[in-house]
């Protein structure tokens, strides 16, 4: 953690440099939770809304850069180093948009130790806002909350009830950066099949992350593992849509192997 730029004053470069990327081993965060044999599959989806480069005439070009990193990759990228790296494209000429994307894809694949997919999308094709998440919102529930560190004991399901398939979400989620303690706001979506999960307990559990310090990827993985362990979900998918900071949002998704978002 001492080798990453997060939480330290940093000069922003005007030329791209792959050496700015700070890979972090996923194994460190998973040592106490998921272990080495992952019980899930998934992706980390990064959306860079302020990506720019120069064409052959020196004219700036802009697009949204979407990065997809497989959850099974041995390394992930620290977020501030990603911002520094992508910012360096702004004054770098490329012969085409495809060439800029290919350069980023190659550098990120090497840093993550696995193939990374990079796509450029016109700004007119951005995703719908967070309030368009599917399923039912938990946020109208009248619950008493008095715990603000992860409390998996709040999770319970009705084992004797008929199984259901449902999609639930909340826009009330907050956790903290493990380095700077800055708040990370998110919407969390849970899609599962199995005994019905107690919704009040689920909302209280999700809100209990409010003072928890962890990276987005580890946070979503912990939610997945807690639900699996305590709610007897036959099928489960968990996604976190974290609000952008510095022009980039990070959206981890974890699911049972074979499940597709």
BASE-384370 format. One record per residue: residue in one letter; x, z, y negated of N, C-alpha, C, O in turn. Coordinates in steps of 0.05 Angstrom, whole numbers, plus 5000, padded with zeros to 4 digits. Example, Ala and Ser with C-alpha at 12.3 -4.5 7.8 and 13.67 -1.06 7.14 Angstrom:
# residues 2
A526451565114524651565090526451565066528551695066;S525751425045527351435021525851574999526851614977;
This chain:
# residues 261
X501650005024500050005000501750004975500849914954;X504250104977505950114953506949844945507949804923;X506649644963507749374958505649184947506248954942;X503149274942501049094932500749134902501449354892;X499748934888499548954859497249114848497149174825;X495349174866492949314857493649584845495149744856;X492549634821492949884807495449904791496150114780;X496849674788499349674772499149454751497849244756;X500349494727500449274707501849034719503849054733;X500748794713501748544725501648324706499648294691;X503748154705503647914689502247694705502747654728;X500447554691499047334704500647074701501246994678;X501346944723502946704722501246464713498846464716;X502546254703501146004697501945774716501345544711;X503445834737504045644758503545784785504146024788;X502545634804501745764829504245824845506245684845;X504146054859506346154875505346294899504146514897;X505646184923504646314948505846594952504746754966;X508246644940509446904943507947124930508547364935;X505947064913504347264901502347394920501347614915;X501647254942499747364961500847604975503147604984;X499147814977499948064990498248105015496148225014;X499248005039497648045063497748345072499748475068;X495648435084495448705095494548695124492648555130;X495848845141495148855169492348985173491949205163;X490548845186487948965192488149205210486449385209;X490149205227490349415248490549695235489549885248;X491649715211491849975199489050095193488550335199;X487249935182484650035176482950075201481050245201;X483449925222481849935246482850145266481450185286;X485050265261486250445281484350675289484350765311;X482750765269480950995274478050915280476351085284;X477550645279474750565282474450355305473650425327;X475050105299474549895317476549865340475949775362;X479049955335481149925356482149645357481749485339;X483449575380484649315383482849115395482948875388;X481049195414479149015426476549015409474949195411;X476348815391474148825372471448795385471048605401;X469448965378466848945389464948765373462548765377;X466148615355464548435337466148185331468548175336;X464647995321465947755309465047745280463347905272;X466147565264465247555236467247405218469247305228;X466547415193468247275173468247445147466347605142;X470347405132470347505104470147255087471747075088;X468047245070467447015053468147095024466847265013;X470146955013470946994985469846764969470146534976;X468546824946467646624927469146664901468846864887;X470846464894472346474869470946294849471046054851;X469646424829467946274811469446164787468346004771;X471946234784473546154761475945994769478146024757;X475745824790477945674800478345414783476345274778;X480745364776481345124759484145014766485845164775;X484444754761487044624765487144394746485144334732;X489444254744489744014727489743764744490843764766;X488443554734488643294748491243154739492743264724;X491542904747494042764741494442704712496742654704;X492342714696492542674668492742934652492742934627;X493043154666493143414653490543524644490443724630;X488243404652485643494645484743714664484743674688;X483843944653482944164671480544074687478743934678;X480444164712478244134731477244404739478844594741;X474644434744473644694752471744664776470544454780;X471644874792469844874816469645164826471245334817;X467745214843467745464858469345424884468845234899;X471245594888472945574913471845784932471746014927;X471045684956470045874977472145884999473045685009;X472846135006474846195026473546345049472146545045;X473946245074472846385097475146465115476646305125;X475446735119477546845136476246975161474447145158;X477146895184475947005209476647295211478947385206;X474747465219475147745222477247815243478448035243;X477847625262479847665282482647605273484547645288;X483047505248485647455238487247715236486047915229;X489847705242491347955241491748075214492248315211;X491447915193491848015166489647925147488347715152;X489148085126487348005104489048015079491248115078;X487847915057489347895032488348105012485848135008;X490148255000489348444979488148294956489248084948;X486048394944484348234926485848164900485547944890;X487348354888488648284863490748074867491147894850;X492148084890494147874895492847604899494047394891;X490447594910488947344912488347234884488546994879;X487447414866486847324839489247214825489147004811;X491547354828494047254816494846984827495646804812;X494546954853495246694866493446474856494446264848;X490846514857488946304849489246244819488946004811;X489746434803490046394774492446194769492346054749;X494446204786496746024782496045734785497645564776;X493745664797493045384799492245264772492245024768;X491445434753490245344728492045154712490944974698;X494645184714496445004699498144834718500244744710;X497144804742498644644762497144384767494844384774;X498544154765497243894770497043834800498943884815;X494843714808494443614835493243344833491843274815;X493843174853492942904852489942874857488742674849;X488743084869485843074874484843354880486443544884;X482243384879481143644886481743714915482243954921;X481743514932482343564961485143674964485643844981;X487043574948489743654950490043954941491544104953;X488644024920488644304911487544494933488744704939;X485344414945484044574966485844594990486144805003;X487144374998488944365021491344555017492244685035;X492344554992494644734986493845024990495345185002;X491545094979490545374982490045435011490745655020;X488845255026488245295054490845345070490845525087;X492945195065495445225080496745495073497645635091;X496845565048498145815040496646055051497846245061;X493946055049492346285058492446305089492446525099;X492446085103492646085132495246215141495346375159;X497446145127500046265134500046565128501046725144;X498846645105498846925098497147095117497847325123;X494946985126493047135143493847115173492847275189;X495646935180496546905208494446775225494546805250;X492646625214490546485228489346275210489546295186;X488046065221486845865204484745975185482946125193;X484945895160483045975139481745715129483045515125;X479145735124477745495114477345525084476345735075;X477945315069477645315040475945075033476544845041;X473845115017472144905008471744924978471545144967;X471744694964471044684936468144604933467244414946;X466744744915463944684911463344654881464444814865;X461844464873461144434844459744684834458344824850;X460144754809458944994798455944984799454545194798;X454744744800451844714801450744794828448244804831;X452444834848451444894875451945184883452245244907;X452145364864452745644871450445764887448145664886;X451045984901449046114918446846234900447246284876;X444546294913442346434900443246714893445046814906;X442046844873442747114866442147314888440747254907;X443347554887443147754908440247824913439547894935;X438547814893435747904897434147714914431847754919;X435447494924434047314941434747364971434147194988;X435947594977436547655005434047665022431947755012;X434247575047431847575064431147845074432748035072;X428847865086428048115099426648315080425948235057;X426348565089424948765073426948955059428949035071;X426349015035428049205020427449485027425149565031;X429549655029429149935034428950095008428350335008;X429249964985429750104960427250244949427450404930;X424850174960422450304950421950574963420150714955;X423550644984423050884999423551134982425551144967;X421851334984422151584969423651774986422451925002;X426251784984427951955000429552144983430052094959;X430252374994432052564981434852514991435352515015;X436752474973439452414980441252634969441252704945;X442852754987444652974978447452944991449053124991;X447952705003450552665016451752405006450352195006;X454252414998455452184985458152114998459851994985;X458552205023460752105040459452015065457352125073;X460551805079459151695102458151905122459652075131;X455551885128454252085144452751945167450251915165;X454151845187452851705209450751865224449051745237;X450852135222448852295236446052255224444052345236;X445852125201443252065189441851835203439451795200;X443351685219442151455233440751545259441851695274;X438351435262436951485287434951265292434051125273;X434251225317432251025324430251145343430751345356;X427851025345425751125362426050995390424950785396;X427551135407428251025433425850965450425950775467;X423551105447421151065464419350845453417350775466;X419850745429418150545417418750265427420850225438;X416850085423417349805431419549695414419749755390;X421349525426423449415410422449225389420249105392;X423949195367423249015345425648845338427848895346;X425048635323427148475310426448475280424348375272;X428248565264427748575235430248555219432548605228;X429848485194432048455174431448635151429248615139;X433348815144432949005123435248985104437548915111;X434849055078437049045059436649255037434449355033;X438849315024438749485000440649374979442649254985;X439849414954441549344931442749594918443849574896;X442549814931443450074920446250154929447150374922;X447549974943450150054956452450074936452649904918;X454050284939456550304923458550444940457950634954;X461050344939463350484950465550474929465150374907;X467950584936470150594916472550454927473050454951;X474150334909476650204916478550424927478750634914;X479950374949481750584960484250624944485650824948;X484850444925487250474909486650574881487850764871;X484650444867484150514839481650694836481250804814;X480050724857477550884856475450754838473550884831;X475850494831473750354816471350304833471650264858;X468950314822466550264838466249974848466849794832;X465449944872464849684883461849674890460949824908;X460349514876457449494879456749274898458049064899;X454649314915454049114935451149124942449749324938;X450248904955447748904970448548884999450348735007;X447249045016447949045045445448965061443249065056;X445848775079443648675096444248745125446548715134;X442248825139442448895167440248745183437848775176;X441048605202439248455220439748545248441948535258;X437648645262438048765288435648715306433548645297;X436148755332434048755352434549005369436749065377;X432349155375432549395390430549595382428649525368;X430749845390428850055381428850065350430850045338;X426450105339426250115309427950335297427850565306;X429550255277431350445264429650595243428050475228;X430050855241428651015220429650925193432050945187;X427850815177428750685152429650885131431550835117;X428351115130429251315110432051415117433751435099;X432551455142435251545150437351325145439551375137;X436551075149438350845144439050825115441350795108;X437050855098437650835069439451075060441351035045;X438851315070440551545063443351495073445251575059;X443651385096446351325107447851125090450151175083;X446550915082447850715065448650825038450750765028;X446850985026447551105001449751305003451151364983;X450251415027452251625031455151515027457051665026;X455451255025458051135020458851144990460951044983;X457251264974457651254945460251354935461251264914;X461451544949464051654941466251574961468451684960;X465651404979467551325000469551114990468750914979;X472051164995474150974987475150805011476250915030;X474650545009475550365031475250085021473650025002;X476749895032476449615026473749515037472649625056;X472749295025470149195033470049135063468049205076;X472149005073472048925102471849165120470249165139;X473349375115473249615132470549755129469549875148;X469349755105466849885101464649755117463149895131;X464449485117462449345133462849395162460949425177;X465349395171465949445199465049725208463949765230;X465449925191464550195197461550215199460550345217;X460150075181457150075183456349955209454550055223;X457449725216456849595242457249785265455449815282;X459549915267460250085289458450335290457650415312;X457750445267455950675267453150605277451950755292;X452150375268449450285278449450235308447650305322;X451650105317451850055346451850315362450550335383;X453350505352453750755367451250925367450851065387;X449650925346447551115343444751005345442751165347;X444450745344441650635343441050445366438950325367;X442850425386442250265410441349985403439549875416;X442649855383441949585376442749385398445149385406;X440849225407441549025427443048795415444848685427;X442248725391443648515375443848625346441948755336;X446148565334446548685307448348505290450248395300;X447548475265449148345245449048505219446948595211;X451348545207451548695182453048525162455248425168;X452048495138453348345117453448495091451448635084;X455548475076455848605050456348395028458348255030;X454548375008454948194985455948364962454348494948;X458548374958459748544937459848384911460648154911;X459148514889459148384863461948304855463948444862;X462148084841464747974834466248154814465048284797;X468848154817470648294798472948104793474248004812;X473548044768475647854762475047574771476847414777;X472447504773471647234780471447184809470946954817;X471947384826471847344855470147554868470347794861;X468347474887467047664903467947634932468847424940;X467747854947468547864975466147954992464948154986;X465447795012462947845027463547845057463547635070;X464148085068464648095097462048095113460048205105;X462147955136459947945155461048015183463047905191;X459648195197460448265224457948255241455748335233;X458348155266456048115284457048135313459448105318;X455148185331455748165359456947895365456047695354;X458947875383460047615390457847425398456147485415;X457947185388455946975394453646965374452346755373;X453247165358451247155337452346995313454647015306;X450546845301451346665279449646745255447246785257;X451046765231449546815206448246555197446846555176;
